[in-house]
């Protein structure tokens, strides 16, 4: 049979190449000019096992927001400009540096299957806000371990800016859960920092008052807490943090005037918030003279947050991080609230770029996993202040009075406290020797298959760092 013209004219398709994900990331790195910062080091701390926990279908806290954050960070290629640490869980002894033994024992033993048999649920504030779910204690040890590790890297000068977006759970108290928080990783991290740093400044830009951290250091003059938050005693959680709450009333208590609160009303907007932040934080730093800063970056102060009531956009929130970074002090960044996961991820990815001095393209990388979560705009900076807008109830007069009252409190600090300095205890220069030995018995890092499995879970290429 003669060949038809159709067969004779056929030509194979031209060869084409498909870029791998790594190649796409490298192109993104080049496009955004992402490089390791010069003169300082940024470290990124976390354990991907945190992301798998589930508070309940209707609960606003979604740990998988950390998965989205990590995916954006890696899609832009920022992981190649940081030191990455796959962190271990905090030990019982480390958690007990702040929390009571009885409370920790309760968290270890309670499960969804036996919780109805526990007589002390109310005592530890367990309920709708703080439910019991599978793996609860493990979840607490993982996010706390990441914050402790971040603090230690700052202590021994392995890092200048240490980031743990799984941390920032600022409501937990010494012996009870509160506001979706069970273990207060911030307090545990600050306790580490106080072993070497004479003065620690804690700044909180979550929409909710940082009551747990404030309470923990209520009587200390070595920690200055400054919280910017929505305040309504009767109608907004936790109902604490009014303007006139500045520490113990007894002037002889060392902590007097060392708890500063910036109470705000619904609907504050970008320009007011940025100006307010600088007008208060700048004088606080000059007066208190901290040697390290911990900044809680709760994303529920953004517009369109499920539980928030402000009109902030992502760039305005990030401007606060940039302000603190420009102070050129060691800094720890932690997460916190944030209940619209796609916006939480956008914010923390952007604030990671601020730590790195990187400029990101507004359009999210096309190879971002789960890109559909960011639809329909698929951008880094959606106009959050234009959707679900709250009326701005913060008049210029009100904000001026808040600044004036806060600055008046600084006059009572009478300069930075003086403490006797000492060498960093040996157990802070890394893992405690006894903990090291215990952990070594529980793992076999020579198992290459296990190492690769962990790397895949962390979403990190290259070797793991302990």
Secondary structure, DSSP 8 states (H G I E B T S, - for coil): ----HHHHH-----------HHHHHHHHHHHHT----SSS-EEEEE-GGGGG----TT-S--TTHHHHHHHHHHHTTGGGGSEEEE-----HHHHTTTS-HHHHHHHHH--TTTGGG-TTTTTTT-SSSS---TTHHHHHHHHHHHHHHHHHHHHTTS-SEEEETT---TT-BTTB-BTTBSS-HHHHHHHHHTTT-S-EEEEE-SSS--HHHHHHTTT-SSEEEEEEEE--TTTSTT----TT--S-SSTTSTTTT-EEEEEE-TT--HHHHHHHHHHHHHHHHHHH--SEEEEE--GGGBTT-SS----B-HHHHHHHHHHHHTT-SEEEEE-----SHHHHHHHHHHHHHHHHT----SB--TT-TTGGGGTTT-BSS--GGGSS-------HHHHHHHHHHHHHHHTTS-S----------GGGSSS-HHHHHHHHHH--TT-HHHHHHHHHHHT--S----
